Amino acid sequence: DAASLQKLAVLTSAARAKWVAESLRLAHSGSPVTPDQVARLTSARTAYDELAEAYEALRRIVERGYVALK
């Protein structure tokens, strides 16, 4: 339903914001990036990428009429 699509969109947006905020935090730290920090940044990006792909897939399903939103 439309509410589920919106929840996925909001979750995806929050994941993107977390990824970007983490990258900015690292940039402003002034210290060399540690392997642990890179791992956290990679994890945040991976989460965003996966959620964005899922959202786009669901959007295409709806656009193509495979599922009708009520």
Residue pairs with C-beta under 8 A, 6 or more apart in sequence:
1 69
1 70
2 69
2 70
5 55
5 58
5 59
5 62
5 69
8 51
8 54
8 55
8 58
9 55
11 51
12 48
12 51
12 52
12 54
12 55
15 44
15 47
15 48
15 51
15 52
16 48
16 52
18 44
18 47
18 48
19 41
19 44
19 45
19 47
19 48
22 40
22 41
22 44
23 41
26 33
26 37
26 41
61 67
62 68
62 69
